[in-house]
Amino acid sequence: MNDDFLDELEKSEEKFKVTLKYPHLFPILEKCSNAETRKTMNVAADTQCLEANVPILEEVVVLRQEEAKILGFENHAAYVLAVKMAKNAENVLSFLKSLNEKLSPVFEADLKSLLELKKEETGDAFDGVINAWDFRYYHTKLVETKFQVDEDKIKEYFPIEHVTEAMLSIYQSVLGLTFKLTENPHVWHESVIQYDVYDTTDSSFIGHFYLDLHPRDGKYGHAAEFGLSKGCLIGGVRQYPVAAMVANFTKPLPDKPALLKHDEVVTYFHEFGHVMHELMTTCNFSLFSGTNVEGDFVETPSQMLENWCYEEDVLKLLSKHYTSGEPLPVTLRNQLIAARFADSGLLYKRQLFFGQFDMTIHTIQGKVDTGKIWHELRRSVAGIPAPEGTNGSSSFGHLTGGYSAGYYGVLKK
């Protein structure tokens, strides 16, 4: 592991303390050459809160079945999908099956490439398998060797302060908005910043948004946008929308600013796209305000806006080396763009697995064994078996966070 990563960690005698938060988990899975360390982190991530959460999830699934039956639907998926674009479970399952068939040849080619890298590195110890704890590591190796993309070097061009400033500038220009930093904001943590949003054309007030970008104890562990107040009319008076973007980007060091990997820049654009979707509403009714759209459409605006992060001119605007001030060189920009679809078969099959798992538990009847289903689908759909004794559904927050029978919507991009 590089010095930047180790310098950020708490150290006790000869050991470093790591957590399962993204700024610790992902770098280890991507960069640590010790397979046992990667396995330990992977197993820990897929067993976190297992004993507490799995019984709750399985009870929730049964209660959802009962609710659907009371309301006259065959199952929870039928109930949820009745008001979505897909309309029914049959359409979703057909979509997932078709996508799986189309991805399979790409997946096989991607898997072969990673196996070749593993064989080259491990030699006589080669076991002929890409394990769950191997995927991110050899994917990173592939991107570095085939496309010459070194994320440790590239992130030096994406200090978070500059990325934030440039991203906000792009959104203001595209959407005709003006963002003003709120003076003396009332916030829930000193690191949170607040902006007031105005229509550039007539200077009319639109709403507020908050940026909460770094991890801390007790904080939500993923990246997401939360609508805090819906834009609508209440008693004939306009209620202005308020949104918060929450992320867990690496904190700055005493001698170095917080630096973002390119995929974190993409995440930033994606989640901030949800913020704009929330704020740009002109609805009178909160039921239809902002991101209150069909569940299988809600990701579409943000997925569209991610594309800015792969435009050469935009990459130039977003980047500024934290010491030299130079933008990302043209060669590195082109390499990043070329690597965009590296291992796309493996990556999309992983997302396909999540969508299939979600639909499976919400279409079967009776008691659900999430662990059994998780392992069966990891093998048959994702193509990379889950470690023995794990059940990643224990921390699959989408299942109880508004995406039940709806995760397939992530696969549209």
NORURJO-V520042 format. One line per field, one symbol per residue. ss: DSSP state (H for helix, E for strand, - for the rest). burial: b if it has 24 or more other ideal C-beta (glycine too) atoms within 12 Angstrom, else e. A space follows every 10 residues. Layout:
ss = ???
burial = ???
This chain:
ss = --HHHHHH-E EE--EEE--- -HHHHHHHHH H---HHHHHH HHHHH----H HHHHHHHHHH HHHHHHHHHH -----HHHHH H-------HH HHHHHHHHHH HHHHHHHHHH HHHHHHHHHH HHHHH----- ----HHHHHH HHHHHH---- HHHHHHHEEH HHHHHHHHHH HHHHH-EEEE E--------- --EEEEEEE- ----EEEEEE EEEE------ ---EEEEEE- -EEE--EEE- EEEEEEEEE- --E--E--E- -HHHHHHHHH HHHHHHHHH- -----HHH-- ---------H HHHHHHHHHH -HHHHHHH-E ---------H HHHHHHHHHH H--HHHHHHH HHHHHHHHHH H--------H HHHHHHHHHH HH-------- -HHHH-HHHH ------HHHH HH-
burial = beebbeebbe eeeeeeebbb bbbbbbbbbb bbeebeebbe bbbbbbbbeb eebbeebbeb bbebbeebee eebebbbbbb beebebebbe ebbebbeebb eebeebbeeb bebbbebbee eeeeeeeeeb bbbbbbbbbb bbbeeebebb bebbbbbbbb ebbbbbbbeb beeebebebe eeeeeeeeee bbbbbbbeee eeeeebbbbb bbbbbeeebe bbbbbbbbbb bbeeeeeebb bbbbbbbbbb beeeeebbbb bbbbbbbbbb bbbbbbbbbb beeeeeeebb bbbebbebbb bbbebbebbb eeebbbbbbb ebeeeebbee ebbebbbebb ebbbbbbbbb bbbbbbbbbb bbbbeeebeb bebbbebbee bbbbbbbeeb bbbbbbbbbb eebbbbbbbb bbb
